[in-house]
Amino acid sequence: MKLRPFLLMAISSLLFSAANAEPLKVGDAAPAVTGVTETGASLNFADVYAKQPYTLVYFYPKADTPGCTKQGCSLRDGYEALTKQGVAVIGVSHDGVADQKAFKEKYRLPFTLIADTDKAVIKAFGVPTMMGGFAHRSAYLIKDGKIVYTDYKGTTDTQAAAILEVIAGRKS
């Protein structure tokens, strides 16, 4: 079949470009994207940016897996301190609404989770993905509509502490 080499090239190109997306950097405008929450409601990120001094948007590969659970629980455990500093927290993964809802309930996560099944939020932030559409772990702190801090590795059990250090001016 003459179509086979073309098809293989097209698939390879898609996989390569998804795996090598260019993530947003400090100083970039935060995307005014809309996502679907764990309740099935729409959430306009720009509205969240406007309401709080800071917004933390963090990405994780898959709900209820060990590293993703550690990261979410770190933010849960630090949530009171984060909110005292004016931080709204939004978690994003490729999981569906039901999976996000179950993850939130199981671990009592007090913040919004986005079910980014169409990868609109992942793409808007330029988060690289792995096969299957799983986002690479990363975090973006936003102030005044701009990215002020990035964590391209997405710390797990110390995510909340890292963000609090940034806000306190002890980490850049």
matplotlib code that plots the C-alpha trace (Angstrom):
import matplotlib.pyplot as plt

x = [0.0, 1.3, -0.6, 1.2, 4.5, 2.4, 0.2, 3.3, 4.8, 1.6, 1.3, 5.0, 4.6, 1.6, 3.3, 6.5, 4.8, 2.7, 5.7, 7.7, 5.1, 6.6, 5.4, 4.6, 7.4, 7.7, 6.4, 4.0, 0.3, -1.8, -4.2, -7.9, -9.1, -12.2, -12.2, -14.8, -14.7, -15.1, -18.8, -19.2, -19.5, -17.5, -14.8, -13.3, -9.7, -9.6, -12.4, -10.3, -7.2, -9.3, -10.7, -7.6, -4.1, -2.6, -3.8, -1.8, -2.6, -1.0, -1.0, -0.7, -0.7, -3.5, -5.8, -5.4, -1.9, 0.9, 2.8, -0.4, -2.0, 1.1, 1.0, -2.8, -2.5, 0.4, -1.8, -4.7, -2.6, -1.2, -4.5, -5.2, -1.8, -2.1, -5.6, -4.3, -1.8, -4.6, -3.9, -6.7, -5.7, -6.8, -5.6, -5.7, -5.4, -6.7, -9.1, -12.8, -15.3, -16.2, -12.5, -11.8, -14.8, -13.8, -10.2, -11.4, -13.8, -11.4, -8.6, -10.9, -9.2, -10.7, -9.9, -11.2, -10.1, -10.4, -11.3, -9.4, -10.4, -10.1, -6.6, -7.7, -6.2, -3.1, -2.5, -3.2, -0.4, 1.8, 2.2, 4.0, 2.1, 3.0, 1.4, -2.3, -2.6, -1.2, 0.2, 3.7, 3.6, 4.1, 2.8, 2.3, 1.8, -0.2, -0.4, -2.1, -2.7, 1.0, 3.0, 5.3, 6.7, 6.9, 7.8, 8.2, 8.8, 5.9, 7.1, 4.9, 4.9, 6.3, 4.2, 2.4, 5.7, 7.4, 4.5, 4.5, 8.3, 7.8, 5.2, 7.4, 10.2, 12.5, 12.5, 12.5]
y = [0.0, 3.4, 5.1, 3.3, 5.4, 8.6, 7.4, 6.4, 9.8, 11.6, 9.5, 10.0, 13.7, 14.0, 12.0, 14.0, 17.4, 16.4, 15.2, 18.3, 21.1, 24.4, 25.1, 28.7, 30.6, 33.2, 36.4, 34.9, 35.7, 33.1, 31.5, 32.5, 29.0, 27.3, 23.8, 21.3, 20.7, 17.5, 18.5, 18.9, 22.7, 25.0, 27.1, 30.1, 30.4, 34.2, 34.6, 32.7, 34.8, 38.0, 36.9, 35.9, 37.4, 34.1, 31.1, 27.8, 25.6, 22.3, 19.4, 15.7, 12.6, 10.4, 10.7, 8.3, 7.2, 7.4, 10.6, 12.4, 11.5, 12.8, 16.1, 16.5, 15.7, 18.1, 20.8, 19.6, 19.6, 23.1, 24.4, 26.6, 28.2, 28.7, 30.3, 32.6, 33.8, 34.3, 31.3, 29.6, 26.0, 24.2, 20.7, 19.5, 16.1, 14.2, 12.1, 12.3, 14.0, 10.8, 10.0, 13.5, 13.6, 10.2, 11.4, 14.6, 12.7, 9.9, 12.2, 15.2, 17.6, 21.1, 22.6, 22.4, 19.6, 19.9, 17.0, 18.0, 15.1, 17.3, 18.6, 22.2, 23.4, 21.2, 22.7, 26.3, 26.0, 24.1, 21.2, 18.3, 15.1, 11.4, 8.7, 8.5, 12.2, 12.2, 15.6, 15.8, 16.8, 20.6, 23.7, 27.4, 30.2, 33.1, 36.7, 39.6, 37.4, 36.5, 33.4, 34.3, 30.8, 27.5, 24.1, 21.9, 18.7, 19.3, 18.5, 15.9, 15.8, 19.3, 21.2, 23.4, 24.2, 25.1, 27.5, 29.1, 29.7, 31.4, 33.7, 34.5, 35.4, 32.6, 30.7, 31.8]
z = [0.0, -1.0, 1.8, 4.6, 4.6, 4.6, 7.5, 9.5, 8.9, 10.0, 13.2, 14.0, 13.5, 15.8, 18.5, 18.2, 18.3, 21.3, 23.3, 22.5, 23.1, 24.2, 27.7, 28.8, 30.5, 33.3, 31.9, 29.4, 29.6, 31.3, 28.9, 29.1, 28.5, 29.6, 31.1, 32.5, 36.3, 38.2, 38.5, 34.8, 35.0, 32.8, 34.4, 32.7, 34.0, 33.4, 35.9, 38.5, 37.7, 38.3, 41.6, 43.5, 43.8, 42.7, 40.8, 40.8, 37.8, 38.1, 35.7, 36.5, 34.3, 35.9, 38.8, 41.7, 40.8, 43.4, 42.3, 41.3, 44.7, 46.5, 44.6, 45.2, 48.9, 49.3, 48.0, 50.1, 53.2, 52.4, 51.2, 54.2, 54.0, 50.3, 50.5, 53.3, 50.7, 48.1, 46.0, 44.0, 43.1, 39.9, 39.1, 35.4, 33.9, 30.8, 33.1, 32.6, 34.8, 36.8, 37.4, 38.6, 40.9, 42.4, 42.9, 44.6, 46.9, 47.8, 48.9, 50.0, 47.7, 48.4, 45.1, 41.5, 39.2, 35.4, 33.3, 30.2, 27.9, 24.8, 26.0, 25.4, 28.7, 28.3, 24.9, 26.0, 28.6, 26.1, 28.5, 26.8, 26.7, 26.7, 24.7, 25.6, 26.1, 29.6, 30.6, 32.0, 35.6, 35.9, 37.7, 36.8, 39.3, 37.9, 39.2, 37.4, 34.4, 33.9, 34.7, 37.6, 38.4, 36.6, 37.9, 34.8, 36.9, 39.2, 42.7, 44.3, 48.1, 48.4, 45.8, 48.4, 50.2, 46.9, 46.0, 49.5, 49.2, 45.8, 47.3, 50.3, 47.8, 48.9, 45.6, 42.0]

ax = plt.figure().add_subplot(projection="3d")
ax.plot(x, y, z, "-o")
ax.set_aspect("equal")
plt.show()
